Amino acid sequence: MLRLVRSVRNTFAPINQIPPEVFSLIPDYWEDQYMEEGVIALTQVCRGWREIFTSRSSLWTYLDCEDADKTRVYVERSRSLPLEIFLRKSRHTSYCDDALVVAIPHIGRLGSLTICVFSDTLSDLLNNFPFPAPLLTELKVVLNPRDPGPDPVIANTLFPEHLSPLRKLSLSGVVTHLPWRNLSNLTMFEFRHAPQTMGPLFVAQLLDFFESTPLLNRIALHDLIPTSFNDPPGRVVPLLHLKELIIHRLPAHSTFIKHLSIQTASLVDLDFDFRTDSTPIPACLANNFNNLCHITTIYLLLNEYKRMRLIGPSGELRMFGTWATTNRSPSVAEHRFFWSLRKFDLSKTQRLTVSKFSSSPGKEIEKSPIFQTLLLMKSLRTLTLVDVNNLSFIRSLNPQRNKSHIILCPELEELVIHVKQRGWLYLQELMEMASERAKDLAKLASITIVSPDEVCSKEEVFRLRRCISRVEYQLDVGLLPLDLIYDVSDWDESRYSSESDEDDEA
């Protein structure tokens, strides 16, 4: 009787008035890392909650195979839904062979398989998958590139019959012989950290693979060693569905890209080595990318790791490169950086953001890379400077500073300056530049100064307003706007393996 009373009281609790089909959707709004622990906690609240959440099969499809009893319960509760199996072996966690034995008979409904193990255990592990997997849509195999063990070979016959249902394929640290067969429905392909024993990857192999996967919309290649030894002249592979192309640390990417027909509205992400004497941006990028015929927005980050982001009306190009200051001056790399930028069509650029630029324009402003770059931006409307030597840019924008009195960026309306210390803000230069531009009918409409400290007084702001109609001063102690620190996580993730033990702990 007491149990019945408690059950009735729970039934009339306000939270239990929510319909079960709606209440069971609560875990969908959690982060993945808290999903399993949270769902188990929900089943221990009361009998009603346990029935609701154990009856939803989609909450029990993830198998880490770390415990045999747990794996058996998850397999039963998932009923007939596709399973997601994640097998990890590291210094801290490891899958259990007994649990894997429980899961193997259900490979027929395997929907996703992720393997993160050491190289010496991969071959034995793959022997456990001799059964067809007609529902497999995602396959990911990751080995630590620093693992001294032997390099295992991943064949396209990993599962019998065919892999036509596969949508996502991600390989890291393994040896494979492209092209794979029966991948006509593949939409995402990632290949990282090819072992040295794999040897050079011929361009023709990659092109054959892409021809066999016409539905690809994302391609990511990292740390490969391709060669153009059998580079087929004149061969072009159309990628009609491509939305994102990432190529990092690929020495022959300039040779490789000329064989791809990249569609509009796509993102191209490349990296370059600015320590070489050759131009970091091959001519094929500037001349053959039809999706970047007009660049409207440019972001430049010129610190130790150079980043360039070019956005057009129908596409985007990101470039990443490193520069060592041991043998060369940073200004040489920055000069080459701006020179590479000028290979693109900048006549339609309306927004330019420059961060961490510190070199001076030299004695003659007309010969500086800043001046030559801004000279091409006839339509520039907004210029944002973040932690830079603003004097360089301000002098370039002053028509009286160059011998020919050229008005750079005649349509410039807004200047935004982010500074950390007073010595970097040249108010006199600002006022002189604004006055001279106003005389030449190129008047600035707005100047915004953002700083965590008080870099200018009210009197100085008032003097600026004599030359510019709108002056805004923001005391900002927080982070810079997100559009200025653009996608730093993407660049960092591509440079290092995220599957190492140290990164897991971090």
Order of alpha helices (4+ residues) and beta strands (2+ residues): alpha-alpha-alpha-alpha-beta-alpha-beta-alpha-beta-alpha-beta-beta-beta-beta-beta-beta-alpha-beta-beta-beta-beta-alpha-beta-beta-alpha-beta-beta-beta-alpha-beta-alpha-beta-alpha-beta-alpha-beta-alpha-beta-alpha-alpha
